[in-house]
Amino acid sequence: MKVTIADVAREAGVSLQTVSRVINNKGEISPATRESVLAVIERLGYRPSSIARSLATNRTHTIGLLVPDISNPFWPEIARGVEDVLWQQGYNLFLCNTTETPQREEAVLQLLEDKRVDGVIVAGSRLPDERLLPLIAAHQSAVLVNRTLPGSGAGSVRIDAQDGARQAINHLLSRQRRRIGFLAGPPTSQNSRSHQSGYIGALEAADYLIEPALILHCPPYLEDGCQATKALLAIHPAIDAIYCYNDLIAVGALQACAEIGRRVPDDVAIVGYDDILLASLVTPALTTLRVAKYDVGAATARMLLDLINEQAEQNELIIKPELVVRASAP
């Protein structure tokens, strides 16, 4: 049978309160008594009940992390950064995959509320503000990745996609590319809108006419990038460069160009975003915007812990991406 705190107290000849103080390292306990109780705990193999402890402290020491799609190589590195920081501080992580589905994201946030997690990290949310706001408000503490939510009190860690898009477009313009398409990712993504703002802003600053027809939304996957590239180039064959929402779409664009006989970079230059491992392994190697993904996850976890402990000095962090020039757009 499971050993209880009462068993420990009886075996050690002390009160339940004394055992509790030893376990939680609180109160005045003599070194001899502490040593005796710890010895009994080890001998009996007693493990404190996490449920009982959470009821006493109003903390579960668990955190929920929602990601849009764990199969996308961008998110596991962020999750690792989050988990490493939380583990060092005695927290466990519930990793929840929402599969780019707003309804599933909503259901998971409600489930985590039922689990009484101490806080949530919502990465790349696909929910509109009016649906996300009450779900976040139900949690004690929250941090959003690549998203802001005015009026929620949630922290925000964002990669500056607007700046990244500007870097990409300015690079392509400097290489004499004159008709640049944009594969813009999911239309429900706030981050996609930031990319688009940077894309349009860079072209306007260079006195280029904005052609909305050169902007095409697509799911953030390789096969969708391939199909979208074929569709875009079929309608607008004069396109000589494509900027992509992420590297998976960009690799799909490389595949499409190979299949339809458009040479990269001679006929079409391609720029991705994220710098996942695959970006440097494809042929030609992908020019992209490098994001310090592990660092983003670690910074997000630290911000959430500060919010939980009411020690937050900032609730917004913006991280700049770095242009990495490779063979797809030299």
N, C-alpha and C positions, 0 to 999 in steps of 0.2 A: 504494500500500500504506500501511497505517497506520504512522505515525511512532512509533518506540519510544523509551524512555529511553536505550537504547544508541545510537540514532542521534544524539540530542542530545549525549550525552557525547563521541562520536567527533567530531562537528562542532565542539564547543566545546573539544576537547582537554583534557578533564578526566575524572575517574573517575565511575563510576555513582553512587558514594556522594555525591560533590560535587553532582551534579544532584539527587539525592534530597533533600539538605539544603537546596538552594535552593528546591525545590518546596514542601517542608514547613516552610520558614523555621526550620530548626533547625541547631544547630552553628555553629562559628566559620568564617565564609566572608568573605573580603575583599570590600569593596564593588565592586572592579573585576571580580573573578571572578563575583560575583552578577549584575552588570550584563551581563557577556558571556554567561552562561548564559541569562539571561532573553531576551536579544536573539535567541539561537539558537532558543529555544522559540517565540518569536513568529514568526520567519522560517520555521521548519519547520511551524508549525501544530500543535505537539505538545499533546496533551490527556492528562493523567495518567489511568491506568486506575482507575476507581472500585473495581473488584474487587480489584486489587492493593493499593490503598490500604487497603481494608477488611480485607484479610488481615493487613496490617502493623500496623494500629492497633486491630483488633478493633471498628471502628466502620463502619457503612455510611452514616451521616448520612441515614437514612430513618426515617420514622415511619408507623405505620399508624393510620388513623382509621376506626372502624366507626360507622355511623349506621343507625338502624332503617329509614328511608325518606327518600331524598334528595329525593323529590317533595313531602314535607311542608315548607312554608316555614319552619318552626322551625329545621331543621337546617342549611341552607346558610349562615345567618348565623353559627352556631357554627363551622362548618367554615372560614369566611373568617377568623374570629378566630384559630383554630388555625394556619392556613396562614401568615398574615401574621407571626406571632411566629416560627414555625419558619424561614421564609424569611430573616428578618433574622439568624438565627443559623446559616445555612448548611445547613439541613436541608430535605429534600424530603419530600413527603407522598404516601402511598398512601391515597386515599379509597375506602372499601369500603361498598357499600350492601347491607344484609342483608335488606331487604324484609320486616321484621317476622317473619322466619323463624328460629327457634332453630337448626335444622340448618345453615342457611347461615351463621349467625354462628359456629358451631363450626368449620365448614370454613374460613372466612376467617381465623380466629385461628390455625389450624394452617398455613395457607398463609403467613401473615405470619411465623410462626416459621421456616418453610423459607427465606424471603427474608432472614432474619437482620436484621430491622429493629431499630433501637436501642431502640424502645419502642412501646407501643400506647396509644391512647385509645379506650375502649369506651364509646360513648354510648347510653344507654337500653337496656342489655342485656335481652334476653328469656329468657336462660338461667337455670335455677335455680342456687343457690349451688354444689351438689355437682358440677354439670357445668362451671360457669364457673371454679371455683377451680383445677383442674389446668391449664386452658388459659392462665390468667393467670400461673400459676407458671412456665410454660415460657418466659416473656418476661423480659428483664432488668429492664425498668421498665414500669409501667402506671399509668394514671389512668382512673378511671371517672367518667362524667358521669351524674348523677341515679341513683346506685347506690352502695351500700357492699358490701364483701365481707370480713367479718372473717377474719383469719388469712392474707390474701393478700399483705400488704405493699403493696398498691396504694394510690395516692392517690385522693381522692374530691372532686369538685366537684359540689355539689348545690344546686339551687334549692329553697328551702323550700316545697314544695307543701303541707305541712301548715298552715303559716302563711298561705299564699295562700288555701287553702280556708276557713280561719277568717275571713279578711277578707271573702271573698265571701259567706259565710253570714250573718255579722253585718250586712253591708250590706243583704242581702235582708230580714233580720228587722227591721232599723230602718225598712224601707219597708213594714212591715206584711204581708209575705209569710209565710204560715202553713203552707203545705204545699210543701216544697221537694224536688224530685226531683234525682237525681244521675246523670248519664251518665258512667260511671267509667272508660272507656277499656279497654285490654287487661288481662285478668286476670293475665297473666304479668308485668306491669310493676310493679316495686318502687315506682316513682313513683306509680302508681295507688293503691297501698295507703297512701301518705302523704297523697294527696288525701282518701281515704276517712276516714283517721284525723282529719284536720282538719274534715271535714264532720260526722262524728259528734260530735266533741268540742265544736264550736260549738253544735250543737243540744242536747246534754246540758247544757252550761253555761247555756243559756237555758231549761232545764226542759221541753224538748220531747221527746215520745215518739219514739224511733227506729223508723222503719218500714223494715225491710230490703227490702220490696217496691218502695220508691221508688228503690232503687239498681239500675241496669242497666248491665252491662258491654257495650262495643261496640268494634269497631276504630276507630282514631283518624282517620277520614276523613269528609268531608262527607256522602257518600251514606249511610254507616252512621249518622251522627248524625241524619239525616232519618228513616230507618226506625225507629231506636230511640225517637225523640221521639214518632212516631205510635203506636208500640206502648205506650209509657209512658202517654201521655195517653188512649189508648183504654181502658186498664184502670183508670187513676186520673184521671178527668176533673177532680177537684177540685184538682189540682196548680196552683199559681199562680206557681211559679218553678222554673227548672231551672239547676243549676250543672253545667258541662261540663269534662271532663278537658283539652280543648284547644279552640282557636278553630275548627278545622275542624269538630269535632263541633257546636260552638255555632252556626256558620253553617248547618249542616245542620238544627239545631233551628229556626232562623229560617225556613228554607225549609219545613219541615214545618208550622209554625204558619200560614204563609201559605196553604198548600195545604188545610188543614182548617178554616180560618176562625177560628183563635184569634189575637186581636190581641196584638201585642207593643209595649209592655209592659202594656197595659191588662188583658188576661186572664192573660198569662204573661210574667213577667220572665225574661230569659236572661242568664247570665254565662259568659263563656269564660275562657280561660287561655292566655297566651303573648304576646298583642298582636302578632300578625303583621300585615303591611300590610293584608290583606283586612279585618281587624276594623274599621278606621275607614272603609272604603269601602262596606260593605253598608248596607242600609236596613231597619230602623233601625241606626245605628252601634252596635257591640257594646261593652257594658261587659265589661271583662276585667282580668286580672292581667298587668301588664307585666313582662317578663323582659328584662334587658340581655343579649341573646343573643350579640352579638359579644364583649362583655366576658367572658362565661362561657367562650367558646372561647379567648380570649387568656389568661385565667387558667389554664385547663387546660393549655395548651401550656407556659406558664412553669413550672407545677408539674412537668410531665413532664421538662423539661430540667433542673430542679434535681435530680430523682431520678436522672437519667442521670449527672449530674456529681457526684453524692453531696454536694449542697449544700442539700438540702431542709430548710427550717426548719419547715414544716408539711406534712402530707399530707392535710389535710381543709379544705375551704372551703365555707361555706354562704352562699348569696346570697338575700336577701329579695326577693320580688316586690312590685310596687306596684299597688294598685287604681286603675284608670282608669275613671271613671264616664262612660258615654255613654247614648244614648237607649234601649237595650234593657233597661236597669234603672236608671232615673234616681234 
